[in-house]
Amino acid sequence: MILAGDIGGTKTNVALFAEDAQQLGTPINQKSFPSKQYHSLNAIIEEYVAANPAEVHASCFGIAGPVVGGRVETPNLAWTVDGDALARTIGVEHVALINDLEATAYGIEGLKDEQLYTLSAGEAREGHRTLIAAGTGLGMAGIFWDGQKYRPIASEGGHADFAPSNVEEIELLRYLTDKFHGHVSYERALSGPGLFNIYSFLRDTKRAEEPAWLAEGIANGDKTAAVSKAALGNKAEIAVKALDYFVLIYGAAAGNLALTFKSIGGLYIGGGVAPKIIEKLKDGSFMTAFQDKGRMSALVGAIPVHVVLDDKTALYGAARCAFNNNSR
C-alpha cells in the first residue's frame, strides 16, 4: 500500500492507495483533518495509522513550505515536519517530503478532462508547464519537460516580491508595506488572507465604503469568506472591487510565472480559491492581465491556461510520487 498526504495550512488530507499506476487517482481510504487543531503532522499520522492499519511500502507527503534535507518548517502552521520521524510512525524505511505544489504538479499528469476547466485553449505544444495556486498561501511550481516526460520543480515563488502593474497597485503595495513593516510578497495579496488585505486597503484608504452588515459579518466570522461571498453575490461594491483587484493580480502573477519558465506546454491554476471564483475567472479579466506582457504578449497569449477543479490533486500527486520512488 501507499500512504500519501497533502498538508495545507487549513486542512490535511491523508489517504491509502493501491500500488497500481492506474489507481493513483482513487484513494482507498481518505480522511481530512483540520490542521490547526493538531500540534504536529506526526500526531495526525499516528491517529490515521491507528484507525487504518495497513502494510505500507511507500509514502510521500506534499507540504506547504520549503522542504530542505527531509525537513520543513511550515510558514502557515507552527509545525516542524521531519521525514525520518514520520517514517518511524508509519513503519517504512523512508518518507518523501515534497512541496505541496510539487505534489500538485505530479497529480496534474493523471487528471482527466472533467477535472479541469480551460480558460484559454491556446496552442497545444510540447514544452515546460507551470502551476500557480492561491489558497491559505500562494504556491508556484515549474513542470520541466525533458523531451520524454514531465518533471516537477519545487518553488517558493509565492514569497517573491509583489510586483504592482499599475498606479492603484503601487498604492496597495505602499499600504501593505506599512501593514507588514517591510517586505511584501505576492502571497500578501494573492491568497485567501490576501483577498482580505486588498479589501482592507480599499476600506482604509476610503476608495470604497464598507456596509455595516458586511463589517458585522467580517467581525463575527471568516473574514475572507465574508468578502468573497459578498463579491460573488454582487452585494457590496467594495467586495466586488476587492475581487476585481485580486483577479487582475492573479492573472499578472500567472503571466510572470509563465514567462519565467517559458511554459508553452501550459499554465495550470490550482489551489482552493480558483474553483470558488471560477465564474469571475471566466469574465476575461484574468486572461487580459495574464497576456499583458508587452513584447512577449503574443508568446504568453498562446499558452493554454487550465483551472484545476479537483481539490485532491496534490493528494493524488503525492501518491504518484511515492509510487515512482518505489518503482525505481
C-alpha positions in Angstrom: 0.0 0.0 0.0 0.9 3.7 -0.4 0.3 6.2 2.3 0.1 9.8 0.9 -0.9 13.2 2.3 -1.5 16.8 1.3 -0.7 19.1 4.1 -2.0 22.7 4.0 -2.4 25.5 6.4 -6.2 24.8 6.7 -6.6 21.1 6.3 -4.6 17.9 5.9 -5.7 15.2 3.6 -4.4 11.7 4.2 -5.2 8.5 2.2 -4.1 5.0 1.4 -3.7 4.0 -2.3 -3.2 0.7 -4.1 0.3 0.2 -5.6 -1.1 0.4 -9.1 -0.3 3.2 -11.5 -3.9 3.2 -12.8 -5.4 3.6 -9.3 -3.4 6.6 -8.1 -6.4 8.9 -8.6 -8.7 6.7 -6.5 -8.0 6.7 -2.7 -8.9 3.6 -0.8 -9.5 5.4 2.5 -9.2 9.1 2.7 -9.7 11.5 5.6 -9.4 15.2 6.1 -8.0 16.7 9.4 -8.2 20.4 10.5 -4.5 21.2 10.5 -4.5 23.9 13.2 -6.3 21.6 15.7 -3.2 19.4 15.9 0.2 20.2 17.3 2.1 18.3 14.6 1.7 16.3 11.4 3.1 13.3 13.3 0.0 13.5 15.6 -2.3 13.3 12.6 -0.5 10.4 11.1 -0.5 8.5 14.4 -4.2 8.9 14.6 -4.8 7.9 10.9 -2.5 4.9 11.1 -4.1 3.6 14.3 -7.6 3.8 12.7 -6.5 2.4 9.3 -3.8 -0.3 9.8 -2.2 -1.4 6.6 1.1 -2.8 5.2 2.6 0.4 3.8 5.5 0.1 1.4 5.9 3.7 0.2 4.9 7.1 1.5 5.0 10.7 0.4 3.6 14.0 1.7 3.1 17.3 -0.1 3.6 20.1 2.4 3.0 23.9 2.1 6.5 25.0 2.8 10.2 24.8 1.8 11.5 21.2 2.2 15.2 21.1 2.8 17.1 17.9 3.9 13.9 16.0 4.6 12.6 18.6 7.0 10.3 21.6 6.7 9.1 24.4 9.0 5.7 25.2 7.7 5.1 29.0 7.2 1.3 28.9 7.9 1.5 26.4 10.8 3.6 26.1 13.9 5.0 22.8 12.8 8.4 21.3 12.1 7.9 18.2 9.9 10.7 15.5 9.9 10.6 12.8 7.3 12.5 10.3 9.5 10.1 10.8 12.4 7.2 10.1 10.1 8.9 7.0 8.7 9.1 5.6 12.2 5.5 6.3 12.9 4.3 4.7 9.6 6.8 1.8 9.8 8.6 2.4 6.5 12.3 2.9 5.7 11.8 6.3 4.0 9.1 9.0 3.7 9.4 11.5 0.8 8.6 15.1 1.8 7.9 17.4 -1.2 6.4 20.9 -1.6 2.6 20.8 -1.9 2.7 22.5 -5.3 5.3 19.9 -6.4 2.7 17.3 -5.3 0.0 19.0 -7.3 2.3 19.1 -10.3 2.7 15.3 -10.1 -1.1 15.0 -9.8 -1.8 17.0 -12.9 -0.3 14.2 -15.0 -3.2 11.9 -14.1 -6.1 14.4 -14.4 -9.0 13.8 -16.8 -10.7 16.5 -18.8 -13.6 16.7 -16.4 -11.2 17.6 -13.6 -10.0 20.7 -15.5 -11.7 23.9 -16.8 -9.9 25.5 -19.8 -9.8 29.3 -19.6 -7.8 29.5 -22.8 -7.1 26.7 -25.3 -4.0 28.5 -26.6 -1.8 26.4 -28.8 -1.1 22.8 -27.7 2.6 22.3 -27.8 5.3 20.2 -26.1 7.2 22.2 -23.6 7.5 23.2 -20.0 4.4 23.8 -17.9 3.8 25.9 -14.8 1.5 25.8 -11.8 0.2 28.6 -9.6 -2.2 28.1 -6.7 -3.7 30.6 -4.3 -5.2 29.1 -1.1 -4.3 29.7 2.5 -1.0 30.8 1.0 0.4 31.2 -2.6 2.3 28.4 -4.3 4.2 28.1 -7.5 5.9 25.3 -9.3 7.6 24.5 -12.6 7.0 21.3 -14.6 10.0 20.7 -16.7 9.7 18.8 -20.0 12.8 16.7 -20.6 11.7 15.6 -24.1 10.1 12.4 -22.8 8.3 13.2 -19.6 7.4 15.9 -17.2 9.5 16.6 -14.0 8.0 18.8 -11.3 10.3 21.5 -9.8 9.6 22.9 -6.3 9.5 26.7 -5.8 8.8 29.3 -3.2 7.9 31.9 -5.8 4.8 32.9 -3.8 7.1 34.7 -1.3 8.8 36.7 -4.1 8.3 40.5 -4.1 4.9 41.7 -5.0 5.1 43.5 -8.4 2.4 46.2 -8.9 1.2 46.5 -12.5 -0.5 50.0 -12.3 -0.8 53.1 -10.1 -3.5 51.7 -7.9 -1.5 48.6 -7.2 1.5 50.8 -6.3 -0.7 52.3 -3.6 -1.7 48.8 -2.5 2.0 48.0 -2.2 2.6 51.1 0.0 -0.4 50.1 2.2 0.9 46.6 2.6 4.5 47.7 3.3 3.2 49.8 6.2 1.0 46.9 7.4 3.7 44.3 7.4 6.6 46.6 8.3 8.7 45.9 5.2 8.8 43.1 2.7 5.6 42.4 0.8 5.4 39.1 -1.0 2.8 38.2 -3.7 1.2 35.9 -1.0 0.2 39.0 1.0 -2.2 40.0 -1.9 -2.7 36.7 -3.7 -4.2 34.2 -1.2 -7.3 33.8 0.9 -5.9 36.3 3.5 -4.6 38.3 0.6 -8.1 39.0 -0.6 -9.0 40.4 2.8 -5.8 42.5 2.7 -7.0 44.1 -0.6 -10.4 44.7 0.9 -8.8 46.4 3.9 -6.8 48.6 1.6 -10.0 49.8 -0.2 -11.8 50.3 3.1 -8.9 52.0 5.0 -8.0 54.4 2.1 -11.6 55.4 1.6 -11.7 54.0 -2.0 -15.0 52.3 -1.3 -17.5 52.3 1.6 -17.9 49.3 3.8 -21.6 48.4 4.5 -22.4 47.9 8.2 -23.9 44.4 7.5 -20.6 43.3 5.9 -18.5 44.8 8.7 -20.5 42.8 11.1 -20.1 39.6 9.1 -16.4 40.1 8.9 -16.2 40.8 12.7 -18.2 37.6 13.6 -16.9 35.1 11.1 -14.4 34.1 8.4 -13.2 37.5 7.0 -12.2 36.2 3.6 -15.3 34.1 3.2 -17.5 37.1 4.0 -15.8 39.3 1.4 -15.8 36.6 -1.2 -19.5 35.8 -0.7 -20.4 39.5 -0.9 -18.3 39.9 -4.1 -19.6 36.8 -5.9 -23.2 37.7 -5.0 -22.6 41.3 -6.2 -23.9 42.5 -2.8 -21.3 45.1 -1.9 -19.3 47.4 -4.2 -16.2 47.3 -2.0 -16.2 43.5 -2.1 -16.7 43.4 -5.9 -13.7 45.8 -6.3 -11.5 43.7 -4.0 -12.2 40.6 -6.0 -11.6 42.6 -9.3 -8.1 43.6 -7.9 -7.4 40.1 -6.8 -8.2 38.5 -10.2 -6.1 41.1 -12.0 -3.1 40.5 -9.7 -3.6 36.7 -10.1 -3.5 37.0 -13.9 -0.4 39.2 -13.9 1.4 36.9 -11.5 0.5 33.8 -13.5 1.7 35.5 -16.7 5.0 36.4 -14.9 5.4 32.7 -14.0 4.6 31.6 -17.5 7.3 33.9 -18.8 9.9 32.8 -16.2 9.6 29.2 -17.4 8.5 29.9 -21.0 5.8 27.4 -20.2 4.5 26.8 -23.7 3.1 23.5 -22.6 0.5 25.2 -20.4 -0.2 27.0 -17.2 -2.4 25.4 -14.5 -4.2 27.2 -11.8 -4.6 25.1 -8.7 -5.4 25.8 -5.0 -8.7 26.2 -3.2 -9.6 29.7 -4.3 -9.8 29.3 -8.1 -12.8 26.8 -8.2 -14.7 29.0 -5.8 -14.3 32.1 -8.1 -14.5 30.2 -11.4 -17.3 32.4 -12.7 -15.2 35.5 -12.1 -12.1 33.9 -13.8 -14.3 33.3 -16.8 -15.1 37.0 -17.4 -11.9 37.7 -19.2 -10.1 40.0 -16.7 -7.7 37.2 -15.6 -6.7 36.4 -19.2 -6.3 40.1 -20.0 -3.8 40.5 -17.2 -2.1 37.2 -18.0 -1.4 38.2 -21.6 -0.4 41.8 -20.9 3.3 41.3 -21.2 4.4 43.9 -23.7 6.7 42.5 -26.4 6.1 39.0 -25.0 2.3 39.2 -25.1 1.9 37.0 -28.2 4.1 34.3 -26.7 2.1 34.3 -23.4 -1.2 34.6 -25.2 -0.6 31.3 -27.0 -0.1 29.4 -23.7 -3.0 27.1 -22.7 -4.5 28.0 -19.3 -6.4 25.5 -17.2 -8.1 25.6 -13.8 -7.7 22.5 -11.7 -11.1 21.7 -10.3 -10.3 18.6 -8.2 -9.1 19.7 -4.8 -7.5 16.3 -4.2 -4.9 16.7 -7.0 -2.0 17.3 -4.6 -3.0 14.1 -2.7 -3.0 12.1 -5.9 0.3 13.6 -6.8 1.9 12.7 -3.5 0.7 9.1 -4.1 2.2 9.2 -7.7 5.5 10.5 -6.4 5.6 7.7 -3.8 4.8 5.1 -6.5 7.5 6.5 -8.8 10.1 6.4 -6.0 9.2 2.9 -5.0 9.3 1.6 -8.7 12.9 2.7 -9.2 
